[in-house]
Amino acid sequence: LREVRRVLAPGGALHLLDFGGPESVPRGFLARWLHASHRLRDNFGDRLPALLTEAGFAEPRMVDHRATILGHIAYFRGAAG
């Protein structure tokens, strides 16, 4: 994320899609399967906005979330500032 922030043009934004959403436990087959990886295991709750903040993004936040047949999907945004 730091590298994305470094190369992002001023005024630009990063948009992320996360299978799992804002819940603390993955629900749905796809979310459980994706988050079984050690790299994605802790990407729930406020974890992604915290990672975006650590990388230098301004005002990182979840902008929407939806329940689908495959599980929850959350949409996040972080601005270059």
C-alpha angles and dihedrals in degrees: 000000000000090000092049089051092047095055097037113109118244109273091023126123139211117224119199132190116205125191103216103042129203096328123110093228126047114247127190128039097271094048093049092047095048094044093049086083114097088231094059102031096104101038095114135108113001095345098106095048088048091052091048090051091050089052092055102259117149120234098354111190147151106260099186144348135197139188113233135176088264095049137274121330122198127196118212133187132195123183126218089227 
